């Protein structure tokens, strides 16, 4: 009788986490730019760098990988915050009427 191959769920979990994080950060970037503008970019960048650093010192594989994915999603969100600001200035995204744009 043949034995069934072992099923490893780690890849599925990591892929799902990356998918969810990208999906979560897309509207977060839009809302943050709308309410605060691009001036909060250091929060995304340094939180991302901290998550990446944390991933290097986490002793378990899955939490380490998830911290790494979170960190790079936050760094990508830093870039997207600037792109979102440009979209707002070009009229391609909604402006906050209570903020001044320059």
HUPE-V472589 format. One line per field, one symbol per residue. burial: 1 if it has 9 or more other C-alpha atoms within 8 Angstrom, else 0. Layout:
burial: ???
This chain:
burial: 000000000000010011001100110011011100110010011011111101100100001111111111111011011101101110001000000000
